[in-house]
């Protein structure tokens, strides 16, 4: 993986729909380094044994009792995210799910 390089997310192979992928852009080195420092891998990611980073948070919805939780992480060149409705904190419900996805490679 190139440090700080944009990588087009691919879910469906380009050959199936002939779409144009986004052009590659390089993040400035200081920006990439700052992002890595701030994406300290949470305890839920301890089982992921490659270069990794993670971020969790919550989002409130008017009239909803508990916050929705989200967790996103990368390991090597793979990224995954999870959203848990009424999940309280991002790392609690989503971290384990994302770690399982990243370990399934």
Biopython code that builds the backbone (N, CA, C, O; Angstrom):
import numpy as np
from Bio.PDB.StructureBuilder import StructureBuilder

atoms = [
    (1, "UNK", "N", (0.843, -1.177, 0.000)),
    (1, "UNK", "CA", (0.000, 0.000, 0.000)),
    (1, "UNK", "C", (0.884, 1.234, 0.000)),
    (1, "UNK", "O", (1.815, 1.332, 0.800)),
    (2, "UNK", "N", (0.608, 2.158, -0.871)),
    (2, "UNK", "CA", (1.341, 3.405, -0.921)),
    (2, "UNK", "C", (0.872, 4.307, 0.209)),
    (2, "UNK", "O", (-0.330, 4.464, 0.421)),
    (3, "UNK", "N", (1.806, 4.898, 0.931)),
    (3, "UNK", "CA", (1.453, 5.757, 2.056)),
    (3, "UNK", "C", (0.641, 6.946, 1.587)),
    (3, "UNK", "O", (1.100, 7.731, 0.757)),
    (4, "UNK", "N", (-0.568, 7.080, 2.119)),
    (4, "UNK", "CA", (-1.390, 8.229, 1.822)),
    (4, "UNK", "C", (-2.053, 8.231, 0.463)),
    (4, "UNK", "O", (-2.557, 9.271, 0.040)),
    (5, "UNK", "N", (-2.076, 7.116, -0.238)),
    (5, "UNK", "CA", (-2.682, 7.082, -1.568)),
    (5, "UNK", "C", (-4.159, 6.729, -1.472)),
    (5, "UNK", "O", (-4.550, 5.854, -0.699)),
    (6, "UNK", "N", (-4.977, 7.419, -2.267)),
    (6, "UNK", "CA", (-6.390, 7.087, -2.367)),
    (6, "UNK", "C", (-6.527, 5.772, -3.108)),
    (6, "UNK", "O", (-5.888, 5.560, -4.139)),
    (7, "UNK", "N", (-7.354, 4.899, -2.585)),
    (7, "UNK", "CA", (-7.623, 3.630, -3.270)),
    (7, "UNK", "C", (-9.115, 3.538, -3.479)),
    (7, "UNK", "O", (-9.882, 3.558, -2.517)),
    (8, "UNK", "N", (-9.530, 3.439, -4.713)),
    (8, "UNK", "CA", (-10.941, 3.356, -5.053)),
    (8, "UNK", "C", (-11.556, 2.119, -4.405)),
    (8, "UNK", "O", (-11.086, 1.008, -4.651)),
    (9, "UNK", "N", (-12.592, 2.282, -3.586)),
    (9, "UNK", "CA", (-13.270, 1.105, -3.041)),
    (9, "UNK", "C", (-13.904, 0.306, -4.179)),
    (9, "UNK", "O", (-14.535, 0.878, -5.068)),
    (10, "UNK", "N", (-13.736, -0.997, -4.150)),
    (10, "UNK", "CA", (-14.295, -1.849, -5.193)),
    (10, "UNK", "C", (-15.125, -2.939, -4.533)),
    (10, "UNK", "O", (-14.612, -3.760, -3.773)),
    (11, "UNK", "N", (-16.413, -2.930, -4.838)),
    (11, "UNK", "CA", (-17.310, -3.968, -4.323)),
    (11, "UNK", "C", (-17.674, -4.919, -5.457)),
    (11, "UNK", "O", (-17.697, -6.136, -5.279)),
    (12, "UNK", "N", (-17.957, -4.347, -6.623)),
    (12, "UNK", "CA", (-18.295, -5.122, -7.814)),
    (12, "UNK", "C", (-17.167, -4.903, -8.820)),
    (12, "UNK", "O", (-16.799, -3.756, -9.075)),
    (13, "UNK", "N", (-16.610, -5.961, -9.396)),
    (13, "UNK", "CA", (-15.524, -5.788, -10.366)),
    (13, "UNK", "C", (-15.912, -4.821, -11.484)),
    (13, "UNK", "O", (-17.030, -4.870, -11.997)),
    (14, "UNK", "N", (-14.993, -3.956, -11.852)),
    (14, "UNK", "CA", (-15.228, -2.962, -12.902)),
    (14, "UNK", "C", (-15.662, -3.624, -14.198)),
    (14, "UNK", "O", (-16.418, -3.030, -14.967)),
    (15, "UNK", "N", (-15.207, -4.822, -14.453)),
    (15, "UNK", "CA", (-15.540, -5.519, -15.701)),
    (15, "UNK", "C", (-17.038, -5.822, -15.828)),
    (15, "UNK", "O", (-17.518, -6.085, -16.931)),
    (16, "UNK", "N", (-17.773, -5.789, -14.726)),
    (16, "UNK", "CA", (-19.208, -6.089, -14.780)),
    (16, "UNK", "C", (-20.054, -4.895, -15.188)),
    (16, "UNK", "O", (-21.154, -5.076, -15.710)),
    (17, "UNK", "N", (-19.570, -3.678, -14.964)),
    (17, "UNK", "CA", (-20.418, -2.531, -15.300)),
    (17, "UNK", "C", (-19.685, -1.416, -16.043)),
    (17, "UNK", "O", (-20.276, -0.366, -16.296)),
    (18, "UNK", "N", (-18.441, -1.612, -16.393)),
    (18, "UNK", "CA", (-17.671, -0.663, -17.208)),
    (18, "UNK", "C", (-17.625, 0.762, -16.657)),
    (18, "UNK", "O", (-17.489, 1.710, -17.431)),
    (19, "UNK", "N", (-17.734, 0.931, -15.359)),
    (19, "UNK", "CA", (-17.682, 2.283, -14.792)),
    (19, "UNK", "C", (-16.235, 2.789, -14.768)),
    (19, "UNK", "O", (-15.291, 2.001, -14.819)),
    (20, "UNK", "N", (-16.080, 4.087, -14.692)),
    (20, "UNK", "CA", (-14.767, 4.706, -14.584)),
    (20, "UNK", "C", (-14.418, 4.845, -13.113)),
    (20, "UNK", "O", (-15.197, 5.401, -12.339)),
    (21, "UNK", "N", (-13.259, 4.348, -12.722)),
    (21, "UNK", "CA", (-12.825, 4.470, -11.337)),
    (21, "UNK", "C", (-12.285, 5.870, -11.083)),
    (21, "UNK", "O", (-11.807, 6.540, -11.999)),
    (22, "UNK", "N", (-12.365, 6.299, -9.838)),
    (22, "UNK", "CA", (-11.854, 7.610, -9.452)),
    (22, "UNK", "C", (-10.347, 7.655, -9.655)),
    (22, "UNK", "O", (-9.663, 6.647, -9.475)),
    (23, "UNK", "N", (-9.830, 8.815, -10.027)),
    (23, "UNK", "CA", (-8.377, 8.923, -10.207)),
    (23, "UNK", "C", (-7.652, 8.823, -8.862)),
    (23, "UNK", "O", (-8.189, 9.192, -7.818)),
    (24, "UNK", "N", (-6.426, 8.316, -8.918)),
    (24, "UNK", "CA", (-5.611, 8.206, -7.710)),
    (24, "UNK", "C", (-5.085, 9.580, -7.326)),
    (24, "UNK", "O", (-4.619, 10.337, -8.177)),
    (25, "UNK", "N", (-5.164, 9.892, -6.043)),
    (25, "UNK", "CA", (-4.621, 11.148, -5.519)),
    (25, "UNK", "C", (-3.764, 10.812, -4.317)),
    (25, "UNK", "O", (-4.113, 9.925, -3.539)),
    (26, "UNK", "N", (-2.679, 11.485, -4.155)),
    (26, "UNK", "CA", (-1.769, 11.275, -3.034)),
    (26, "UNK", "C", (-2.049, 12.303, -1.945)),
    (26, "UNK", "O", (-2.085, 13.500, -2.227)),
    (27, "UNK", "N", (-2.248, 11.859, -0.713)),
    (27, "UNK", "CA", (-2.352, 12.786, 0.409)),
    (27, "UNK", "C", (-0.966, 13.300, 0.744)),
    (27, "UNK", "O", (0.012, 12.561, 0.627)),
    (28, "UNK", "N", (-0.864, 14.552, 1.158)),
    (28, "UNK", "CA", (0.440, 15.029, 1.633)),
    (28, "UNK", "C", (0.904, 14.161, 2.802)),
    (28, "UNK", "O", (0.086, 13.726, 3.613)),
    (29, "UNK", "N", (2.205, 13.910, 2.894)),
    (29, "UNK", "CA", (2.753, 13.028, 3.928)),
    (29, "UNK", "C", (2.349, 13.406, 5.335)),
    (29, "UNK", "O", (2.064, 12.523, 6.145)),
    (30, "UNK", "N", (2.314, 14.700, 5.656)),
    (30, "UNK", "CA", (1.941, 15.109, 7.010)),
    (30, "UNK", "C", (0.476, 14.816, 7.305)),
    (30, "UNK", "O", (0.125, 14.491, 8.439)),
    (31, "UNK", "N", (-0.379, 14.928, 6.299)),
    (31, "UNK", "CA", (-1.801, 14.617, 6.483)),
    (31, "UNK", "C", (-1.981, 13.116, 6.716)),
    (31, "UNK", "O", (-2.715, 12.714, 7.619)),
    (32, "UNK", "N", (-1.319, 12.290, 5.912)),
    (32, "UNK", "CA", (-1.407, 10.839, 6.073)),
    (32, "UNK", "C", (-0.886, 10.421, 7.450)),
    (32, "UNK", "O", (-1.490, 9.570, 8.104)),
    (33, "UNK", "N", (0.216, 11.003, 7.893)),
    (33, "UNK", "CA", (0.788, 10.664, 9.205)),
    (33, "UNK", "C", (-0.159, 11.059, 10.327)),
    (33, "UNK", "O", (-0.326, 10.306, 11.287)),
    (34, "UNK", "N", (-0.779, 12.225, 10.221)),
    (34, "UNK", "CA", (-1.722, 12.672, 11.248)),
    (34, "UNK", "C", (-2.934, 11.755, 11.310)),
    (34, "UNK", "O", (-3.393, 11.409, 12.398)),
    (35, "UNK", "N", (-3.459, 11.358, 10.153)),
    (35, "UNK", "CA", (-4.594, 10.441, 10.136)),
    (35, "UNK", "C", (-4.242, 9.113, 10.812)),
    (35, "UNK", "O", (-5.029, 8.584, 11.597)),
    (36, "UNK", "N", (-3.056, 8.577, 10.504)),
    (36, "UNK", "CA", (-2.649, 7.314, 11.127)),
    (36, "UNK", "C", (-2.516, 7.450, 12.636)),
    (36, "UNK", "O", (-2.909, 6.548, 13.377)),
    (37, "UNK", "N", (-1.968, 8.565, 13.098)),
    (37, "UNK", "CA", (-1.818, 8.787, 14.542)),
    (37, "UNK", "C", (-3.170, 8.859, 15.229)),
    (37, "UNK", "O", (-3.309, 8.411, 16.367)),
    (38, "UNK", "N", (-4.158, 9.409, 14.560)),
    (38, "UNK", "CA", (-5.479, 9.594, 15.165)),
    (38, "UNK", "C", (-6.370, 8.373, 15.026)),
    (38, "UNK", "O", (-7.404, 8.280, 15.687)),
    (39, "UNK", "N", (-5.982, 7.444, 14.181)),
    (39, "UNK", "CA", (-6.763, 6.215, 14.018)),
    (39, "UNK", "C", (-6.112, 5.081, 14.807)),
    (39, "UNK", "O", (-5.803, 4.020, 14.265)),
    (40, "UNK", "N", (-5.917, 5.329, 16.078)),
    (40, "UNK", "CA", (-5.326, 4.324, 16.952)),
    (40, "UNK", "C", (-6.280, 3.131, 17.018)),
    (40, "UNK", "O", (-7.467, 3.288, 17.303)),
    (41, "UNK", "N", (-5.758, 1.967, 16.757)),
    (41, "UNK", "CA", (-6.587, 0.765, 16.738)),
    (41, "UNK", "C", (-7.168, 0.494, 18.120)),
    (41, "UNK", "O", (-6.447, 0.440, 19.116)),
    (42, "UNK", "N", (-8.456, 0.329, 18.157)),
    (42, "UNK", "CA", (-9.171, 0.064, 19.403)),
    (42, "UNK", "C", (-8.895, -1.352, 19.891)),
    (42, "UNK", "O", (-8.378, -2.189, 19.152)),
    (43, "UNK", "N", (-9.247, -1.600, 21.137)),
    (43, "UNK", "CA", (-9.055, -2.925, 21.730)),
    (43, "UNK", "C", (-9.716, -4.010, 20.886)),
    (43, "UNK", "O", (-9.213, -5.131, 20.814)),
    (44, "UNK", "N", (-10.834, -3.685, 20.252)),
    (44, "UNK", "CA", (-11.531, -4.661, 19.412)),
    (44, "UNK", "C", (-10.684, -5.131, 18.247)),
    (44, "UNK", "O", (-10.940, -6.196, 17.684)),
    (45, "UNK", "N", (-9.672, -4.345, 17.875)),
    (45, "UNK", "CA", (-8.829, -4.686, 16.733)),
    (45, "UNK", "C", (-7.570, -5.449, 17.136)),
    (45, "UNK", "O", (-6.726, -5.719, 16.282)),
    (46, "UNK", "N", (-7.424, -5.798, 18.391)),
    (46, "UNK", "CA", (-6.210, -6.461, 18.876)),
    (46, "UNK", "C", (-5.912, -7.757, 18.121)),
    (46, "UNK", "O", (-4.747, -8.129, 17.978)),
    (47, "UNK", "N", (-6.935, -8.440, 17.642)),
    (47, "UNK", "CA", (-6.715, -9.722, 16.953)),
    (47, "UNK", "C", (-6.239, -9.537, 15.514)),
    (47, "UNK", "O", (-5.785, -10.498, 14.893)),
    (48, "UNK", "N", (-6.331, -8.338, 14.978)),
    (48, "UNK", "CA", (-5.904, -8.076, 13.601)),
    (48, "UNK", "C", (-4.400, -7.859, 13.625)),
    (48, "UNK", "O", (-3.920, -6.934, 14.280)),
    (49, "UNK", "N", (-3.645, -8.705, 12.915)),
    (49, "UNK", "CA", (-2.197, -8.760, 13.055)),
    (49, "UNK", "C", (-1.405, -8.011, 11.985)),
    (49, "UNK", "O", (-0.191, -8.191, 11.894)),
    (50, "UNK", "N", (-2.049, -7.187, 11.183)),
    (50, "UNK", "CA", (-1.325, -6.408, 10.176)),
    (50, "UNK", "C", (-1.460, -4.928, 10.513)),
    (50, "UNK", "O", (-2.162, -4.572, 11.460)),
    (51, "UNK", "N", (-0.798, -4.062, 9.752)),
    (51, "UNK", "CA", (-0.911, -2.622, 9.961)),
    (51, "UNK", "C", (-2.380, -2.249, 9.943)),
    (51, "UNK", "O", (-3.110, -2.619, 9.024)),
    (52, "UNK", "N", (-2.811, -1.523, 10.951)),
    (52, "UNK", "CA", (-4.243, -1.258, 11.088)),
    (52, "UNK", "C", (-4.487, 0.095, 11.729)),
    (52, "UNK", "O", (-3.592, 0.700, 12.318)),
    (53, "UNK", "N", (-5.701, 0.545, 11.601)),
    (53, "UNK", "CA", (-6.155, 1.763, 12.249)),
    (53, "UNK", "C", (-7.660, 1.691, 12.386)),
    (53, "UNK", "O", (-8.314, 0.956, 11.646)),
    (54, "UNK", "N", (-8.219, 2.439, 13.317)),
    (54, "UNK", "CA", (-9.656, 2.365, 13.557)),
    (54, "UNK", "C", (-10.175, 3.669, 14.130)),
    (54, "UNK", "O", (-9.427, 4.451, 14.718)),
    (55, "UNK", "N", (-11.462, 3.890, 13.952)),
    (55, "UNK", "CA", (-12.135, 5.038, 14.531)),
    (55, "UNK", "C", (-13.552, 4.634, 14.877)),
    (55, "UNK", "O", (-14.233, 3.978, 14.088)),
    (56, "UNK", "N", (-13.990, 5.026, 16.052)),
    (56, "UNK", "CA", (-15.369, 4.751, 16.449)),
    (56, "UNK", "C", (-16.028, 6.048, 16.868)),
    (56, "UNK", "O", (-15.355, 7.021, 17.211)),
    (57, "UNK", "N", (-17.350, 6.053, 16.837)),
    (57, "UNK", "CA", (-18.086, 7.217, 17.276)),
    (57, "UNK", "C", (-19.545, 6.847, 17.449)),
    (57, "UNK", "O", (-19.930, 5.688, 17.292)),
    (58, "UNK", "N", (-20.349, 7.843, 17.773)),
    (58, "UNK", "CA", (-21.785, 7.633, 17.902)),
    (58, "UNK", "C", (-22.508, 8.791, 17.239)),
    (58, "UNK", "O", (-21.947, 9.872, 17.061)),
    (59, "UNK", "N", (-23.746, 8.554, 16.882)),
    (59, "UNK", "CA", (-24.563, 9.579, 16.244)),
    (59, "UNK", "C", (-25.952, 9.545, 16.866)),
    (59, "UNK", "O", (-26.582, 8.493, 16.967)),
    (60, "UNK", "N", (-26.406, 10.703, 17.275)),
    (60, "UNK", "CA", (-27.716, 10.794, 17.899)),
    (60, "UNK", "C", (-28.781, 11.101, 16.845)),
    (60, "UNK", "O", (-28.529, 11.810, 15.871)),
    (61, "UNK", "N", (-29.965, 10.556, 17.062)),
    (61, "UNK", "CA", (-31.105, 10.807, 16.200)),
    (61, "UNK", "C", (-32.215, 11.353, 17.086)),
    (61, "UNK", "O", (-32.511, 10.788, 18.139)),
    (62, "UNK", "N", (-32.832, 12.460, 16.654)),
    (62, "UNK", "CA", (-33.909, 13.055, 17.455)),
    (62, "UNK", "C", (-34.975, 12.022, 17.787)),
    (62, "UNK", "O", (-35.428, 11.280, 16.916)),
    (63, "UNK", "N", (-35.366, 11.984, 19.039)),
    (63, "UNK", "CA", (-36.431, 11.098, 19.477)),
    (63, "UNK", "C", (-36.003, 9.661, 19.723)),
    (63, "UNK", "O", (-36.825, 8.843, 20.135)),
    (64, "UNK", "N", (-34.760, 9.337, 19.487)),
    (64, "UNK", "CA", (-34.266, 7.969, 19.706)),
    (64, "UNK", "C", (-33.585, 7.919, 21.064)),
    (64, "UNK", "O", (-32.780, 8.795, 21.380)),
    (65, "UNK", "N", (-33.886, 6.928, 21.861)),
    (65, "UNK", "CA", (-33.352, 6.831, 23.216)),
    (65, "UNK", "C", (-31.848, 6.664, 23.282)),
    (65, "UNK", "O", (-31.182, 7.376, 24.034)),
    (66, "UNK", "N", (-31.306, 5.747, 22.516)),
    (66, "UNK", "CA", (-29.863, 5.490, 22.538)),
    (66, "UNK", "C", (-29.214, 5.950, 21.239)),
    (66, "UNK", "O", (-29.848, 5.980, 20.185)),
    (67, "UNK", "N", (-27.951, 6.305, 21.337)),
    (67, "UNK", "CA", (-27.194, 6.709, 20.155)),
    (67, "UNK", "C", (-26.939, 5.517, 19.237)),
    (67, "UNK", "O", (-26.882, 4.372, 19.684)),
    (68, "UNK", "N", (-26.789, 5.807, 17.950)),
    (68, "UNK", "CA", (-26.322, 4.798, 17.006)),
    (68, "UNK", "C", (-24.798, 4.791, 17.072)),
    (68, "UNK", "O", (-24.172, 5.843, 17.204)),
    (69, "UNK", "N", (-24.217, 3.631, 16.982)),
    (69, "UNK", "CA", (-22.770, 3.500, 17.075)),
    (69, "UNK", "C", (-22.199, 3.079, 15.740)),
    (69, "UNK", "O", (-22.805, 2.288, 15.018)),
    (70, "UNK", "N", (-21.029, 3.609, 15.409)),
    (70, "UNK", "CA", (-20.355, 3.164, 14.198)),
    (70, "UNK", "C", (-18.878, 2.934, 14.489)),
    (70, "UNK", "O", (-18.295, 3.537, 15.391)),
    (71, "UNK", "N", (-18.301, 2.054, 13.705)),
    (71, "UNK", "CA", (-16.895, 1.687, 13.858)),
    (71, "UNK", "C", (-16.356, 1.436, 12.465)),
    (71, "UNK", "O", (-16.950, 0.680, 11.696)),
    (72, "UNK", "N", (-15.245, 2.056, 12.133)),
    (72, "UNK", "CA", (-14.615, 1.841, 10.836)),
    (72, "UNK", "C", (-13.132, 1.580, 11.061)),
    (72, "UNK", "O", (-12.523, 2.147, 11.968)),
    (73, "UNK", "N", (-12.558, 0.722, 10.232)),
    (73, "UNK", "CA", (-11.153, 0.357, 10.418)),
    (73, "UNK", "C", (-10.553, -0.100, 9.098)),
    (73, "UNK", "O", (-11.261, -0.444, 8.152)),
    (74, "UNK", "N", (-9.239, -0.092, 9.066)),
    (74, "UNK", "CA", (-8.524, -0.654, 7.922)),
    (74, "UNK", "C", (-7.462, -1.596, 8.447)),
    (74, "UNK", "O", (-6.987, -1.457, 9.575)),
    (75, "UNK", "N", (-7.100, -2.550, 7.619)),
    (75, "UNK", "CA", (-5.999, -3.480, 7.906)),
    (75, "UNK", "C", (-5.347, -3.765, 6.565)),
    (75, "UNK", "O", (-5.959, -4.361, 5.679)),
    (76, "UNK", "N", (-4.102, -3.335, 6.424)),
    (76, "UNK", "CA", (-3.441, -3.471, 5.130)),
    (76, "UNK", "C", (-4.186, -2.646, 4.106)),
    (76, "UNK", "O", (-4.351, -1.440, 4.288)),
    (77, "UNK", "N", (-4.646, -3.277, 3.017)),
    (77, "UNK", "CA", (-5.368, -2.546, 1.979)),
    (77, "UNK", "C", (-6.866, -2.820, 1.986)),
    (77, "UNK", "O", (-7.544, -2.569, 0.990)),
    (78, "UNK", "N", (-7.385, -3.328, 3.088)),
    (78, "UNK", "CA", (-8.801, -3.637, 3.220)),
    (78, "UNK", "C", (-9.422, -2.752, 4.295)),
    (78, "UNK", "O", (-8.819, -2.536, 5.346)),
    (79, "UNK", "N", (-10.621, -2.242, 4.037)),
    (79, "UNK", "CA", (-11.331, -1.413, 5.014)),
    (79, "UNK", "C", (-12.727, -1.979, 5.222)),
    (79, "UNK", "O", (-13.298, -2.596, 4.323)),
    (80, "UNK", "N", (-13.272, -1.764, 6.415)),
    (80, "UNK", "CA", (-14.624, -2.220, 6.730)),
    (80, "UNK", "C", (-15.236, -1.261, 7.736)),
    (80, "UNK", "O", (-14.526, -0.573, 8.470)),
    (81, "UNK", "N", (-16.564, -1.223, 7.761)),
    (81, "UNK", "CA", (-17.284, -0.372, 8.702)),
    (81, "UNK", "C", (-18.531, -1.101, 9.168)),
    (81, "UNK", "O", (-19.068, -1.953, 8.461)),
    (82, "UNK", "N", (-18.988, -0.755, 10.373)),
    (82, "UNK", "CA", (-20.215, -1.335, 10.914)),
    (82, "UNK", "C", (-21.007, -0.239, 11.610)),
    (82, "UNK", "O", (-20.431, 0.656, 12.228)),
    (83, "UNK", "N", (-22.324, -0.310, 11.508)),
    (83, "UNK", "CA", (-23.234, 0.606, 12.174)),
    (83, "UNK", "C", (-24.171, -0.228, 13.027)),
    (83, "UNK", "O", (-24.738, -1.214, 12.556)),
    (84, "UNK", "N", (-24.333, 0.165, 14.270)),
    (84, "UNK", "CA", (-25.247, -0.547, 15.169)),
    (84, "UNK", "C", (-26.307, 0.441, 15.644)),
    (84, "UNK", "O", (-26.008, 1.370, 16.395)),
    (85, "UNK", "N", (-27.543, 0.237, 15.201)),
    (85, "UNK", "CA", (-28.633, 1.096, 15.651)),
    (85, "UNK", "C", (-28.831, 0.920, 17.149)),
    (85, "UNK", "O", (-28.855, -0.203, 17.653)),
    (86, "UNK", "N", (-28.972, 2.030, 17.853)),
    (86, "UNK", "CA", (-29.112, 2.021, 19.314)),
    (86, "UNK", "C", (-27.996, 1.216, 19.951)),
    (86, "UNK", "O", (-28.221, 0.479, 20.911)),
    (87, "UNK", "N", (-26.795, 1.357, 19.417)),
    (87, "UNK", "CA", (-25.671, 0.555, 19.866)),
    (87, "UNK", "C", (-24.808, 1.185, 20.925)),
    (87, "UNK", "O", (-23.823, 0.579, 21.345)),
    (88, "UNK", "N", (-25.135, 2.376, 21.374)),
    (88, "UNK", "CA", (-24.421, 3.055, 22.452)),
    (88, "UNK", "C", (-23.089, 3.622, 21.987)),
    (88, "UNK", "O", (-23.046, 4.776, 21.560)),
    (89, "UNK", "N", (-21.995, 2.859, 22.052)),
    (89, "UNK", "CA", (-20.670, 3.347, 21.680)),
    (89, "UNK", "C", (-20.143, 2.552, 20.491)),
    (89, "UNK", "O", (-20.367, 1.345, 20.404)),
    (90, "UNK", "N", (-19.443, 3.224, 19.572)),
    (90, "UNK", "CA", (-18.989, 2.604, 18.334)),
    (90, "UNK", "C", (-18.135, 1.376, 18.479)),
    (90, "UNK", "O", (-18.326, 0.405, 17.747)),
    (91, "UNK", "N", (-17.183, 1.386, 19.416)),
    (91, "UNK", "CA", (-16.277, 0.261, 19.557)),
    (91, "UNK", "C", (-16.910, -0.958, 20.177)),
    (91, "UNK", "O", (-16.429, -2.077, 19.998)),
    (92, "UNK", "N", (-18.003, -0.744, 20.916)),
    (92, "UNK", "CA", (-18.620, -1.874, 21.619)),
    (92, "UNK", "C", (-19.248, -2.886, 20.661)),
    (92, "UNK", "O", (-18.764, -4.015, 20.583)),
    (93, "UNK", "N", (-20.316, -2.523, 19.922)),
    (93, "UNK", "CA", (-20.935, -3.523, 19.058)),
    (93, "UNK", "C", (-20.235, -3.695, 17.714)),
    (93, "UNK", "O", (-20.171, -4.809, 17.193)),
    (94, "UNK", "N", (-19.708, -2.608, 17.144)),
    (94, "UNK", "CA", (-19.163, -2.665, 15.789)),
    (94, "UNK", "C", (-17.731, -3.132, 15.692)),
    (94, "UNK", "O", (-17.342, -3.713, 14.679)),
    (95, "UNK", "N", (-16.932, -2.894, 16.723)),
    (95, "UNK", "CA", (-15.512, -3.240, 16.665)),
    (95, "UNK", "C", (-15.252, -4.709, 16.440)),
    (95, "UNK", "O", (-14.400, -5.079, 15.632)),
    (96, "UNK", "N", (-15.974, -5.541, 17.142)),
    (96, "UNK", "CA", (-15.775, -6.990, 16.994)),
    (96, "UNK", "C", (-16.195, -7.461, 15.604)),
    (96, "UNK", "O", (-15.541, -8.318, 15.010)),
    (97, "UNK", "N", (-17.280, -6.903, 15.092)),
    (97, "UNK", "CA", (-17.759, -7.283, 13.758)),
    (97, "UNK", "C", (-16.716, -6.899, 12.698)),
    (97, "UNK", "O", (-16.376, -7.708, 11.835)),
    (98, "UNK", "N", (-16.217, -5.673, 12.769)),
    (98, "UNK", "CA", (-15.240, -5.203, 11.794)),
    (98, "UNK", "C", (-13.954, -6.029, 11.889)),
    (98, "UNK", "O", (-13.381, -6.391, 10.861)),
    (99, "UNK", "N", (-13.499, -6.328, 13.090)),
    (99, "UNK", "CA", (-12.291, -7.144, 13.259)),
    (99, "UNK", "C", (-12.474, -8.527, 12.627)),
    (99, "UNK", "O", (-11.551, -9.052, 12.005)),
    (100, "UNK", "N", (-13.645, -9.108, 12.782)),
    (100, "UNK", "CA", (-13.913, -10.413, 12.164)),
    (100, "UNK", "C", (-13.845, -10.338, 10.639)),
    (100, "UNK", "O", (-13.298, -11.227, 9.986)),
    (101, "UNK", "N", (-14.403, -9.275, 10.089)),
    (101, "UNK", "CA", (-14.368, -9.089, 8.625)),
    (101, "UNK", "C", (-12.911, -8.952, 8.172)),
    (101, "UNK", "O", (-12.500, -9.604, 7.212)),
    (102, "UNK", "N", (-12.140, -8.121, 8.847)),
    (102, "UNK", "CA", (-10.752, -7.900, 8.444)),
    (102, "UNK", "C", (-9.891, -9.147, 8.635)),
    (102, "UNK", "O", (-8.933, -9.351, 7.890)),
    (103, "UNK", "N", (-10.212, -9.972, 9.607)),
    (103, "UNK", "CA", (-9.464, -11.208, 9.831)),
    (103, "UNK", "C", (-9.877, -12.328, 8.867)),
    (103, "UNK", "O", (-9.181, -13.338, 8.770)),
    (104, "UNK", "N", (-10.983, -12.166, 8.166)),
    (104, "UNK", "CA", (-11.491, -13.210, 7.276)),
    (104, "UNK", "C", (-10.791, -13.222, 5.919)),
    (104, "UNK", "O", (-11.094, -14.072, 5.083)),
    (105, "UNK", "N", (-9.885, -12.320, 5.691)),
    (105, "UNK", "CA", (-9.219, -12.205, 4.397)),
    (105, "UNK", "C", (-8.399, -13.418, 4.052)),
    (105, "UNK", "O", (-7.780, -13.463, 2.990)),
]
sb = StructureBuilder()
sb.init_structure("model")
sb.init_model(0)
sb.init_chain("A")
sb.init_seg("    ")
for serial, (resi, resn, name, xyz) in enumerate(atoms, 1):
    if name == "N":
        sb.init_residue(resn, " ", resi, " ")
    sb.init_atom(name, np.array(xyz, "f"), 0.0, 1.0, " ", f" {name:<3s}", serial, name[0])
structure = sb.get_structure()
